[in-house]
Amino acid sequence: MAQLLMEALSLDNLPLVDRAHRALRNRPGDEEPPRAFVLRLHYTHEMEDILQRAAKMQQVTFKGKESTSSPITLQQL
């Protein structure tokens, strides 16, 4: 997960991810978007950097696939 964030958002360093899992919902169909990932990052400054970079990007491309919707959202628990 950390490698995906680093490559998709062109981060300088690999973020330290404490936990990562899929959102709790049914598996999507073939035409539906994939389930979201829920992450807990160790450092707040890494989370802020990720959110700033994601907000600036109109499209995120990873392994040749593009996402035009906002791929990263924040919900603080």
MOQUIQUI-V358592 format. One record per backbone hydrogen bond with DSSP energy under -0.5 kcal/mol. NH is the residue of the N-H (numbers start at 1). CO is the residue of the C=O. Records with the same first field share a line. If there is no record, write none. Layout:
NH: CO / CO
This chain:
5: 1
6: 2
7: 3
8: 4
9: 5
10: 6
11: 6
17: 15
18: 16 / 40
19: 40
21: 38
23: 36
25: 23
32: 29
38: 21
39: 37
40: 19
41: 39
42: 16
47: 43
48: 44
49: 45
50: 46
51: 47
52: 48
53: 49
54: 50
55: 51
56: 52
57: 53
60: 67
62: 65
65: 62
67: 60
71: 69
77: 75
